[in-house]
C-alpha cells in the first residue's frame, strides 16, 4: 500500500496522486507540486489515504508545500494574465490567417510555460505563430490541439436535461460510450437525440447502461410470444423496463384478443433473441455511421498530461 493524496488542477479535471511526505494534508487545501509541465498549483480532492501499489504510477512525486497566502495571490495573478494572453493569442491567430479556434490559455504556476488550447479541422502549421508568441511572452510556448469533447469540458454549458454538462461539472475522465448503450436503453437512434453539446455521443448514456442491461435481461422483446401465469398465450405489444411490466395481446378461447398487463415474473418466454434494428431513414443512417466513426477517432483527452 502507498500513502497518497489526490490533486486536481482544473474544474472536473483528472485527479492525480502525489506523495504528501511530511505534510498533514486534508481535502480542500491547495498545494504546490511538481508535474510533467512544471511547478503547479492544485486543489486537494482526496485527503491522505492508503491505495494499492498497482494504482500508483511510479515514481510518485512529493508535495513541495501546502499553498501559502502568497501562493494564492500568485495563482490569482496568473488567472488574470491568462485572460490577457488569450486576447493576444487570438489577435496573432488572425494576423497569421490560421484556421483554428482558440479555446483556452493557461500559465503554469511558475510561469515557465504558457499553454494555448485550440481546435481545428485538420493539422495546422503554427510554427510562425509560436515564434511570434514567444517574442511577446518571453517564455516557453505550447500550442495544443484538442478534440471537441475537451473543448466542451473547458467551456462548459447546459445539457438537454437542463443541468450543467457532466464533463464540466463532475466527470473527471471521459467514459467510452457506444450506440449499443442507446439501444440497451430503448432510446431513439436519431443522432440528434443521443448526441451532446459537443456533437459526440452523450456521456450520460453510460450512467444507467448497467441497470438497463440487467432489467432488460428479465423482459421479453416486443413481438415475442409468451405464456402467462393464467395459462394464456400471447404476443408482447410493449414493455415498461423500469416498472418491469409487460403489455401482452392475449388470445382468448373464443378467438378474440385482449390486451392485458403482467409483471415480468408472471410470464414465460424463450431467452432474448437479437433485437431488430430500429428503422432509420437514409440520412439518419449516414449520420449514425459518421457519429460512430467520430467516436472511435476522438481518442483520449489531450488535457491529461500531469
ABEGO torsion letter per residue (X at the ends): XBBBBBBBABBGBBBBBBBAEABBBBBGBBBBBBBAAEBBBBBBABBBBBBBAAABBOBBBBBABBBBAAAAAAAAAAAAAAAAAAAAAAAAAAAAGBBBBBABBBBBAAGABBBBBBBBABBBBAAAAAAAAAAAAGBBBBBBBBBAAAAAAAAEEBBAAGBBBAAAAABABBBBBBAAAAAAAGBBABAAAABBAAGBBBAAAAAAAAAAAAAAAABBBBGBBBBBAAGBBBBBABBBAAAGBBBBBBBBAAGBBBBBBBBAAABBBBBBBBBBBBBBBAAAAAAAAAAAAAAAAAEBBAABAX
